[in-house]
Amino acid sequence: MTITQLSYVLAVAEHQNFTKAAEKCFVTQPTLSMQIQKLEDQLDILIFDRSKKPIELTEVGKKIVSQAKNIVNESHRIQDIVDQQKGFIGGEFKLGIIPTVMPTLLPMFLKTFVKKYPKVKLKIEELTTEDIITKINDGHLDAAIAATPLENDSIKERVLYFEPFMAYIPQSHRLSTKKTITTDDLDIDDMLLLEDGHCFRDGVINLCRVFKDHNDDSFQLESGSIETLIKLSNEGLGMTLLPYLHTLDISEKTRNNLKPFSAPSPAREVSIIYHKSELKMQIIEALQDVISGIIRGAITFQNVQIISPIAK
């Protein structure tokens, strides 16, 4: 039994197709099939039910894949040990970032990080929290930046910063004359929200749910971007909540529409998250140091109340 054979098994389990798995592993399909066949013969079991389309794992195959993930992940630790011993911070690093963090945070830290750690080859993807968790568990992401806490036993979290919610209230709105607002002022029925799948949306709903029961069917206007929410609000279609960093680049014309919350301000916790196997920790720690150092000057709020990003 070899690490290579187990890697091939994981690829077929993921893609449910020998040809696609071979392409992802950069080998020919006959080579991949032969190695998996050798492993099955050695173990005297079938890992895959080849009669099914697409290919499915057998019951024992499911258990083997679960263990294979642990073995393959642990095998990567050897290179980590060597890199850390040499003080080397480099190589490919796959990072996921949620959509409501990506456009504001990435420009703030990327140039500094690349300059400080030129040997790290960052591959960055914008992904929802759900996709991030799946890819981390499947070994397709080394780490991610997301709203936390996630309450996921396979994921570890390191807090980067706390980002307050800010209310965006147009001049025609009932709350426009207030200098600050409280959570008691919020009415979910006139709140513009991001589309389902965004954890910031779930955070807003959780914030409002504490103070008012509601039916999800009451949401009439949802959008895939924060910029669109601002435009819809300017048209008098409701108010919205924004992450603090998104308000730093807002135009002077609309800045008067921003209202802070009374302390403690509701906020989201933003963390760098990674698998509990803790691979490539030297790069994760380097990212944490760079981002924390930069963000410290941008967000000075201390008295905050963390709102869960998990849909409830």
Disulfide bonds with the S-S distance in Angstrom:
none
